[in-house]
């Protein structure tokens, strides 16, 4: 998922509003500070981002069964750096060609709180029909470079899963961060946001990608060069 300017969205229930005094949450927990370039990205190596049409993006990913391994930690580090260089707000493992149920994120919500972390084997919980509030807002994807389309998503989401050491995590999102949790979980089910669009909208998104792809790749390369990567 890509970073972009987005409109603040009202929440369905006042009681669900986040504590606006908290400005950073790392792995769902409040934090005093966190570097602009996360330490995971500092350790990582750049990986190629897969693009829509590649088979790994169109099938469900496998559950992670081995935790606490150097390979898993390195994959998360690489995903953080790859996401950062592509100006991403979230990145799923199959977007770097790895068939595992894992995503990373560095994403703001509508109240200015920055959410940073990773989640493995996520299970998404969305509000029921009576409490659900769908928001149409612009959405982009690092695997559909250059395209942005409005997609309807619920304004709240809870994702339950594990961290890289197998410890349980519960990540709650509202507004734009809720959109990010839904977008990345979709990836792990073998779907991109294009699958949520009508045929005409999908064609429009692919036209945007064709027109802007080279510009996006040049921007990614420039940012990598600035970081010496």
WOURTA-V357336 format. One line per field, one symbol per residue. phi: phi as a letter, one per 30 degrees, with the letter a starting at -180 (. if undefined). psi: psi as a letter, one per 30 degrees, with the letter a starting at -180 (. if undefined). A space follows every 50 residues. Layout:
# WOURTA-V357336
phi->???
psi->???
This chain:
# WOURTA-V357336
phi->.cdadbdecdcdbeddddddddcbbchicebdaadeceeeddddcdcddd bejddddcbdddddcccicdddddddeddddddddchccaacdddcicdb dabcabbdcdcidccblbbchdbcccededcdbdcdbdbbbdcbdjcbbd bdbddbabccabcdciddbbccbbhdddddeddddeedcjbcdddccded dddddddedddcedddddddddddddcic
psi->klklklkkkklekeffkljffjfkkkhfkkkelkkejkfeeefllklkkl lkfkeffglklkkkfklgleeeeeeeeeeeeeeefghlflkleffggkil ikllliklafggkkkkalkkhkkkklkleffkjkkjlkklkffikfkklk kklkgkkkkkblafggkkkjkkklbeeeeeeeeeeeefggklfffgllee eeeeeeeeeeefeeeeeeeeeeeeeegg.
